Amino acid sequence: MKPIRKSEVLRYLGYKKHMDISAETDQLVDECIEDLKKVIQPSMTYQRFPLIRHDGILDISGMEISSQSLSKNLENCEEVYLFAATAGIGIDRMIKRAELTNMAKAAIYQAAGAEIVECICDELNEKLAAKVKEEGYFLKPRFSPGYGDTTLELQKDFERLLHMSEIGIHLNASLLMVPSKSVTAFIGITKQKQKRQSGCASCDRLDCPARRE
């Protein structure tokens, strides 16, 4: 897994660049990151599918999507990766325990967990980028269900196509993933080289908060 970026954990906690952080908080963040390193269980799955467009609808192996934002993201793509990744259930358990005894730790576990699953996704992103580069292709920024004008209903199709339960990811009644530190995403495959976003902390995420700062 890629190194956990403490700066990203602090950003998830609401700290902006150059903001002062107390020595006590700084030490607690370090301790919480070390706690979570002991329980991380990274797992991922992905598949490559043809992308078909008809009458404004995106069709990915029977998943029919009407979304302007996703359509724009997948412009000039004839194929797309679907992937799912998780940091495992251990982080959720750590958060629940801390909520009963130490809310500061619980908040830090939440933030660090979000960074950890992004590190897992970034590593997979790099692997897939290297794979398609050999064929003369590039990857679009990853795009998750629920972002823009897409719906979380698409999670059912991810479950169907990727068999996410095999890597320990399940959907609850609200279509949220369990473990909570899990991600699903589309990644378009294109012949056009992509421009990286300067100043963005995670340039392979379309919905990276740093792009909005």
C-alpha positions as CSV (number, residue, x, y, z in Angstrom):
1,M,0.0,0.0,0.0
2,K,1.2,3.5,-0.7
3,P,2.4,5.5,2.4
4,I,-0.3,7.2,4.5
5,R,-0.1,10.9,4.1
6,K,-0.5,12.6,7.4
7,S,-1.3,15.9,5.7
8,E,-4.3,14.3,4.1
9,V,-5.5,12.9,7.4
10,L,-5.3,16.5,8.8
11,R,-7.2,17.8,5.8
12,Y,-10.0,15.3,6.4
13,L,-10.1,16.6,10.0
14,G,-10.6,20.1,8.7
15,Y,-7.1,21.5,9.1
16,K,-6.1,23.7,6.2
17,K,-2.5,24.2,4.9
18,H,-0.3,26.1,7.3
19,M,-2.8,25.9,10.2
20,D,-1.2,25.4,13.6
21,I,-1.8,22.0,15.3
22,S,-1.1,21.4,18.9
23,A,1.7,19.0,19.9
24,E,-0.9,16.9,21.7
25,T,-3.2,16.6,18.6
26,D,-0.2,15.9,16.4
27,Q,0.9,13.0,18.6
28,L,-2.6,11.6,18.8
29,V,-2.9,11.6,15.0
30,D,0.4,9.7,14.8
31,E,-0.8,7.2,17.4
32,C,-4.1,6.7,15.6
33,I,-2.5,6.1,12.3
34,E,-0.2,3.5,13.9
35,D,-3.3,1.8,15.5
36,L,-5.0,1.5,12.1
37,K,-1.9,0.1,10.4
38,K,-2.3,-3.0,12.6
39,V,-5.8,-3.7,11.4
40,I,-5.8,-2.8,7.7
41,Q,-6.8,-5.6,5.4
42,P,-6.6,-4.2,1.8
43,S,-8.6,-6.0,-0.8
44,M,-9.7,-5.0,-4.3
45,T,-11.3,-6.3,-7.5
46,Y,-11.6,-4.9,-11.0
47,Q,-12.8,-5.7,-14.5
48,R,-12.5,-4.0,-17.9
49,F,-15.7,-3.6,-19.9
50,P,-16.7,-2.1,-23.3
51,L,-18.5,1.2,-23.1
52,I,-21.4,1.6,-25.5
53,R,-23.4,4.9,-26.0
54,H,-26.9,5.0,-27.3
55,D,-29.5,7.8,-27.2
56,G,-27.6,9.6,-24.4
57,I,-27.3,6.4,-22.3
58,L,-24.1,4.8,-21.2
59,D,-24.2,1.0,-21.3
60,I,-21.6,-1.0,-19.4
61,S,-22.3,-4.7,-19.6
62,G,-26.1,-4.1,-19.0
63,M,-25.6,-1.2,-16.5
64,E,-27.5,1.6,-18.2
65,I,-26.6,5.1,-16.9
66,S,-28.1,8.4,-17.7
67,S,-25.6,10.9,-16.3
68,Q,-24.2,14.1,-17.9
69,S,-21.3,14.2,-15.4
70,L,-20.2,10.6,-16.0
71,S,-20.8,10.9,-19.7
72,K,-18.4,14.0,-19.7
73,N,-15.9,12.1,-17.6
74,L,-15.9,9.2,-20.0
75,E,-15.7,11.3,-23.1
76,N,-13.5,9.7,-25.9
77,C,-13.6,6.4,-24.1
78,E,-14.6,3.1,-25.6
79,E,-13.7,1.0,-22.6
80,V,-13.9,1.5,-18.9
81,Y,-12.6,-0.2,-15.7
82,L,-15.0,-0.8,-12.8
83,F,-13.3,-1.4,-9.5
84,A,-14.0,-1.9,-5.9
85,A,-11.5,-1.6,-3.0
86,T,-11.7,-1.8,0.7
87,A,-9.4,-1.3,3.7
88,G,-11.3,-4.0,5.6
89,I,-13.7,-4.2,8.6
90,G,-11.0,-3.6,11.2
91,I,-11.1,0.2,10.9
92,D,-14.9,0.2,11.4
93,R,-14.4,-1.8,14.6
94,M,-11.8,0.7,15.9
95,I,-14.1,3.6,15.2
96,K,-17.0,2.0,17.0
97,R,-14.9,1.2,20.1
98,A,-13.4,4.8,20.2
99,E,-16.9,6.3,19.9
100,L,-17.7,4.8,23.3
101,T,-14.5,6.0,25.1
102,N,-12.7,8.7,23.1
103,M,-14.5,10.8,20.5
104,A,-11.3,12.6,19.5
105,K,-9.7,9.2,18.6
106,A,-12.9,8.2,16.7
107,A,-12.8,11.3,14.6
108,I,-9.1,10.7,13.8
109,Y,-9.8,7.1,13.0
110,Q,-12.5,8.2,10.5
111,A,-10.1,10.7,8.8
112,A,-7.2,8.3,8.7
113,G,-9.5,5.5,7.4
114,A,-10.6,7.7,4.6
115,E,-6.9,8.4,3.7
116,I,-6.0,4.7,3.9
117,V,-8.7,3.6,1.5
118,E,-7.6,6.4,-0.9
119,C,-4.0,5.1,-0.7
120,I,-5.3,1.6,-1.6
121,C,-7.2,3.1,-4.6
122,D,-4.3,5.2,-5.7
123,E,-2.1,2.1,-5.8
124,L,-4.6,0.2,-7.9
125,N,-5.0,3.3,-10.1
126,E,-1.2,3.2,-10.8
127,K,-1.3,-0.5,-11.5
128,L,-4.1,-0.1,-14.1
129,A,-2.4,3.0,-15.6
130,A,0.7,1.0,-16.2
131,K,-1.3,-1.8,-17.7
132,V,-3.1,0.3,-20.3
133,K,0.0,2.4,-21.0
134,E,1.6,-0.7,-22.6
135,E,-1.3,-0.6,-25.1
136,G,-1.0,3.2,-25.8
137,Y,-3.9,4.2,-23.6
138,F,-4.4,6.5,-20.6
139,L,-6.8,6.6,-17.7
140,K,-9.4,9.2,-16.9
141,P,-9.9,10.4,-13.3
142,R,-11.8,7.9,-11.3
143,F,-15.5,8.6,-10.8
144,S,-17.6,7.0,-8.0
145,P,-21.3,6.3,-7.9
146,G,-23.2,9.0,-6.1
147,Y,-20.9,11.8,-7.4
148,G,-22.3,14.5,-9.7
149,D,-25.7,13.4,-11.1
150,T,-25.1,9.6,-10.7
151,T,-27.1,7.5,-8.3
152,L,-26.1,5.1,-5.6
153,E,-28.4,2.6,-7.3
154,L,-25.4,1.9,-9.5
155,Q,-23.8,0.1,-6.5
156,K,-26.1,-2.8,-7.2
157,D,-24.6,-3.2,-10.7
158,F,-21.1,-3.0,-9.3
159,E,-22.1,-5.8,-6.9
160,R,-23.5,-7.8,-9.8
161,L,-20.5,-7.3,-12.1
162,L,-17.6,-7.4,-9.7
163,H,-19.0,-9.9,-7.1
164,M,-17.8,-7.6,-4.3
165,S,-18.9,-9.9,-1.6
166,E,-15.9,-12.1,-2.5
167,I,-13.6,-9.4,-1.2
168,G,-15.7,-8.7,1.8
169,I,-17.8,-5.7,0.6
170,H,-21.5,-5.7,1.1
171,L,-24.3,-3.2,0.6
172,N,-26.7,-2.2,3.3
173,A,-30.3,-1.1,2.9
174,S,-29.2,2.4,2.0
175,L,-26.7,1.1,-0.6
176,L,-23.8,2.2,1.4
177,M,-20.8,-0.1,1.6
178,V,-19.8,-2.2,4.6
179,P,-16.9,-1.9,5.5
180,S,-17.4,1.9,5.4
181,K,-13.8,2.5,4.2
182,S,-14.6,1.1,0.8
183,V,-14.7,2.7,-2.7
184,T,-16.2,1.8,-6.0
185,A,-15.4,3.7,-9.2
186,F,-15.4,4.0,-12.9
187,I,-12.1,4.7,-14.7
188,G,-12.3,5.5,-18.4
189,I,-9.7,4.2,-20.8
190,T,-8.8,6.7,-23.5
191,K,-6.2,7.3,-26.3
192,Q,-5.9,11.0,-25.1
193,K,-3.2,11.9,-22.6
194,Q,-4.7,13.4,-19.5
195,K,-3.7,16.6,-17.9
196,R,-2.9,16.4,-14.2
197,Q,-4.5,18.9,-11.8
198,S,-1.8,21.1,-10.3
199,G,-2.1,21.4,-6.5
200,C,-4.4,18.5,-6.3
201,A,-3.5,16.1,-3.5
202,S,-4.9,13.0,-5.3
203,C,-4.9,13.7,-9.0
204,D,-6.5,10.4,-10.0
205,R,-9.8,11.3,-8.2
206,L,-12.3,13.4,-10.0
207,D,-14.1,14.1,-6.7
208,C,-10.9,14.9,-4.7
209,P,-11.7,17.7,-2.1
210,A,-8.4,19.4,-2.9
211,R,-9.7,20.2,-6.3
212,R,-12.4,22.3,-4.7
213,E,-10.2,24.2,-2.3
